[in-house]
């Protein structure tokens, strides 16, 4: 087995979420010549090489969570070798929208990302199928400077930040709407890796942190004024999608991927301390932070649980009604069979 530790750059800058949607729509319809060339070269070895994109930075450049546990212990590689997959490329992204763009450009076969960008991508014509939910009930922590506001209402007239196009953005816009503040609070784009420094400088009134880094920032004494868990309809999930083209060429892939995931989950549940140590080593945060960010109850044996599907339906409805997603679609048609 060979592993290529490639990484993709993030399209930085303060841009509106709707602009990201437009860019994704363009990316789905056409790619530049360089991307097309790379796609053709990749397709030559598609039968033996699996290209996996995921959100987040890890020590070994592999996904974290259940999928990473299976990869780290070679469970996935052993099973997929039986259908001719011998090589792996892992591509890390700081957020979902650029991962979507890589799928649109033909540079990935599998994507592990938040449900919000995955749904927006599908709605805008990205040819993916839903494999599973890697984790459900992903929390968001709305955190302020140490001398900052104490309530959501005090955000009126101020600037807050998060990663646009993410499930944190969906939470942030949703909770501001609940409070009637959607027109009175300015939301700007900022990577979570830059957020602590911005809070220290009081550049922003609050930041909506994702499930991994939220507990870490909280542990440093920064106040949390709200969490997605207090608004269950605004919780997120992590999903795994596959391109329709790859699935058509590898029809046995789906059952193997989900079988390995189920076995990996059963294994880690027997030794949770080892799992959280793995999470800590990969992500670089303390074990206690990892336990706070990913409770074992968020990991379901089913590829798609009833609770998880309800979350996806709620997210899709929110995105369609808010015109963040181009058009509605049937979740059942998206699910890979």
C-alpha positions in Angstrom: 0.0 0.0 0.0 1.3 3.5 -0.8 -0.1 6.7 0.7 0.4 10.1 -0.8 0.1 12.8 1.8 -1.3 15.5 -0.5 -3.1 18.6 0.8 -5.3 21.2 -0.9 -5.1 24.9 -0.3 -8.0 26.8 1.1 -9.7 29.6 -0.9 -9.3 32.2 1.7 -10.9 35.6 2.1 -14.1 37.2 3.4 -16.7 36.1 0.9 -20.4 35.6 1.2 -21.9 32.1 1.5 -24.0 32.7 -1.6 -20.8 33.5 -3.6 -19.4 30.1 -2.5 -22.6 28.5 -3.8 -22.2 30.3 -7.2 -18.5 29.2 -7.3 -19.5 25.6 -6.6 -22.1 25.7 -9.3 -19.5 26.9 -11.8 -17.1 24.3 -10.6 -19.7 21.5 -11.1 -20.4 22.7 -14.7 -16.8 23.1 -15.8 -13.2 22.8 -14.7 -10.0 24.4 -15.9 -7.7 22.5 -18.2 -5.2 21.7 -15.5 -7.9 20.1 -13.4 -9.1 18.1 -16.4 -5.6 16.8 -17.1 -5.1 15.8 -13.5 -8.5 14.1 -13.5 -7.6 12.1 -16.6 -4.3 11.1 -15.2 -6.0 10.0 -11.9 -8.6 7.9 -13.8 -5.8 5.8 -15.3 -5.2 4.2 -11.9 -8.7 4.6 -10.5 -9.2 0.8 -10.3 -6.2 0.6 -7.9 -6.1 4.0 -6.2 -8.7 5.4 -3.8 -8.6 9.2 -3.3 -10.1 10.3 0.0 -10.8 13.9 1.0 -11.5 14.9 4.6 -11.9 18.1 6.6 -9.3 18.7 9.3 -5.6 18.5 9.8 -4.1 15.3 11.4 -0.6 14.0 12.2 -0.7 11.1 9.8 -2.8 12.9 7.2 -5.7 10.4 7.5 -9.3 11.1 8.7 -10.0 11.0 12.4 -13.0 9.3 14.0 -14.2 5.8 13.2 -12.9 5.9 9.6 -9.5 6.9 10.7 -9.5 4.1 13.4 -10.2 1.5 10.6 -7.5 3.0 8.4 -4.9 3.2 11.2 -5.5 -0.5 11.9 -5.4 -1.5 8.2 -8.9 -2.9 8.4 -10.1 -0.9 5.5 -7.1 -1.6 3.3 -7.3 -5.3 3.9 -10.9 -5.5 2.8 -10.6 -3.2 -0.2 -7.6 -5.0 -1.5 -9.9 -7.9 -2.4 -11.6 -5.7 -5.0 -8.3 -4.4 -6.4 -7.8 -1.2 -4.4 -4.1 -1.1 -3.3 -3.1 2.6 -3.1 -4.5 5.5 -1.2 -4.3 9.3 -1.5 -5.5 11.3 1.5 -6.3 15.0 0.9 -6.9 17.3 3.9 -9.1 20.4 3.6 -9.8 23.0 6.3 -13.5 23.2 5.3 -16.2 21.6 3.1 -16.6 24.0 0.2 -13.1 23.5 -1.2 -13.5 19.7 -0.8 -16.6 20.0 -2.9 -14.7 21.8 -5.5 -12.1 19.0 -5.6 -14.9 16.5 -6.2 -16.3 18.7 -8.9 -12.9 18.8 -10.6 -12.6 15.0 -10.5 -9.8 15.0 -8.0 -11.5 12.9 -5.3 -13.5 9.6 -5.1 -14.7 9.9 -1.5 -15.4 13.0 0.7 -15.8 13.1 4.5 -17.3 16.5 5.4 -20.0 18.4 7.2 -23.6 17.8 6.2 -24.2 21.5 5.2 -21.6 21.7 2.4 -22.4 18.2 1.3 -26.1 19.0 0.9 -25.3 22.3 -0.8 -23.0 20.5 -3.2 -25.6 17.9 -4.1 -28.3 20.5 -4.5 -26.1 22.4 -6.9 -25.5 19.4 -9.1 -22.5 17.7 -7.6 -22.7 14.0 -8.7 -22.4 12.4 -5.3 -24.2 9.7 -3.4 -24.5 9.5 0.4 -22.7 6.5 2.0 -23.2 7.2 5.7 -23.0 9.6 8.6 -19.6 9.3 10.2 -20.9 11.1 13.3 -24.2 12.8 14.3 -25.2 15.6 16.7 -22.1 17.6 16.0 -22.0 20.5 18.5 -21.0 24.2 17.9 -19.6 26.4 20.5 -20.3 30.2 20.3 -17.3 31.7 22.1 -16.5 35.3 22.9 -13.4 37.3 24.1 -12.8 37.0 27.8 -14.1 40.5 28.4 -16.8 40.2 25.7 -20.6 40.0 25.6 -22.5 37.8 27.9 -25.6 37.0 25.9 -26.7 36.5 22.3 -28.8 39.6 22.5 -25.7 41.7 23.1 -24.3 40.7 19.7 -26.7 43.2 18.1 -24.7 45.7 15.9 -21.5 43.6 16.3 -19.4 41.3 14.0 -19.1 37.6 14.5 -17.3 35.0 12.5 -17.1 31.4 11.5 -16.1 29.3 8.4 -18.7 30.1 5.8 -20.3 27.2 4.0 -19.9 25.0 7.1 -22.4 23.4 9.5 -21.2 26.1 12.0 -22.4 28.7 9.6 -25.8 27.0 9.5 -26.0 27.0 13.3 -24.9 30.7 13.5 -27.4 32.0 11.0 -30.1 29.8 12.5 -29.6 30.9 16.1 -29.4 34.6 15.1 -32.7 34.2 13.2 -34.2 32.6 16.4 -33.3 35.8 18.3 -34.4 38.1 15.5 -30.9 39.3 15.0 -30.2 38.1 11.5 -30.2 41.6 10.1 -28.4 43.2 13.0 -25.2 41.0 13.2 -22.5 41.0 10.6 -21.1 37.5 9.8 -17.6 37.3 8.3 -15.5 34.4 7.1 -12.6 33.2 9.2 -10.8 29.8 9.6 -11.1 28.4 13.1 -7.3 28.3 13.2 -7.3 32.1 13.2 -10.1 32.6 15.6 -8.4 32.5 18.9 -6.0 35.3 17.9 -9.0 37.3 16.7 -10.8 36.8 20.0 -7.7 37.9 21.9 -7.5 41.1 19.9 -11.2 41.7 20.2 -11.5 41.9 16.5 -14.8 39.9 16.6 -17.5 39.7 19.2 -17.9 35.9 18.9 -16.8 32.9 16.9 -18.8 29.8 16.2 -16.2 26.9 16.7 -16.6 23.4 15.3 -16.8 20.2 17.3 -13.0 19.7 17.6 -11.6 23.1 18.5 -14.6 24.5 20.5 -13.8 22.4 23.6 -10.1 23.4 23.3 -10.8 27.1 23.3 -13.4 26.7 26.1 -10.7 24.9 28.2 -8.5 28.0 27.9 -11.1 30.1 29.7 -12.9 31.8 26.9 -16.6 32.2 27.7 -19.3 30.1 25.8 -22.5 32.1 25.4 -24.4 29.4 23.4 -24.1 25.9 22.0 -25.8 24.1 19.2 -26.8 21.3 21.6 -29.3 23.8 23.2 -30.9 24.0 19.8 -31.1 20.4 18.6 -32.5 21.3 15.2 -29.2 23.2 14.6 -26.8 20.4 15.4 -24.7 19.1 12.5 -23.4 15.8 11.3 -20.4 14.5 9.4 -21.3 12.6 6.2 -19.4 10.4 3.8 -20.1 10.8 0.1 -18.9 9.0 -3.0 -18.9 10.1 -6.6 -21.5 8.4 -8.8 -18.8 7.5 -11.3 -16.6 5.8 -8.8 -19.5 3.8 -7.3 -20.6 2.7 -10.7 -17.1 1.4 -11.5 -16.8 -0.2 -8.0 -20.2 -1.6 -7.1 -18.9 -3.7 -4.2 -17.2 -0.7 -2.6 -20.3 0.5 -0.6 -20.9 -2.7 1.4 -17.2 -3.1 2.2 -16.8 0.5 3.4 -19.8 0.3 5.7 -18.9 -3.2 6.9 -15.5 -2.0 7.9 -16.9 1.1 9.6 -19.3 -1.0 11.6 -16.5 -3.4 12.7 -14.2 -0.5 13.5 -16.9 1.1 15.7 -17.5 -2.2 17.6 -13.7 -2.4 18.1 -13.2 1.1 19.4 -16.2 0.8 21.8 -14.4 -2.0 23.5 -11.4 0.2 24.1 -12.6 3.8 24.2 -9.5 5.1 26.0 -7.3 3.9 23.2 -9.6 5.5 20.7 -9.5 8.9 22.4 -5.7 8.6 22.6 -5.7 8.0 18.8 -7.9 11.1 18.4 -5.6 13.1 20.6 -2.5 12.1 18.7 -4.0 12.7 15.3 -5.6 16.1 16.0 -3.1 17.3 18.6 -5.6 18.2 21.4 -5.7 16.8 24.9 -7.7 13.6 25.5 -10.3 15.3 27.7 -10.9 17.8 24.8 -11.4 14.9 22.4 -13.9 13.3 24.7 -15.9 16.5 24.9 -15.8 17.1 21.1 -16.9 13.5 20.1 -19.0 11.7 22.6 -19.3 8.0 21.8 -23.1 8.4 21.6 -22.6 10.4 18.4 -21.3 7.3 16.7 -24.0 5.0 15.4 -23.7 1.4 14.2 -26.1 2.1 11.3 -24.8 3.8 8.2 -27.8 6.1 8.5 -29.8 6.1 11.7 -33.3 7.5 12.0 -32.0 10.2 14.3 -29.3 11.0 11.7 -31.7 11.1 8.8 -33.9 13.5 10.7 -31.0 15.8 11.2 -30.2 15.7 7.5 -33.8 16.5 6.6 -33.8 19.5 8.9 -30.5 20.8 7.5 -31.7 20.4 3.9 -35.0 22.2 4.7 -33.1 25.1 6.3 -30.7 25.4 3.4 -33.4 25.3 0.7 -35.7 27.7 2.5 -32.7 30.1 3.1 -31.8 29.8 -0.6 -28.3 28.5 0.3 -29.1 25.3 -1.6 -30.1 25.7 -5.2 -32.9 23.3 -5.2 -34.6 20.7 -3.1 -34.1 17.0 -3.6 -35.2 13.7 -2.1 -32.8 12.3 0.4 -33.7 8.8 -0.6 -32.5 9.5 -4.1 -29.1 10.7 -2.7 -28.5 7.6 -0.5 -26.3 5.1 -2.2 -28.0 1.7 -2.4 
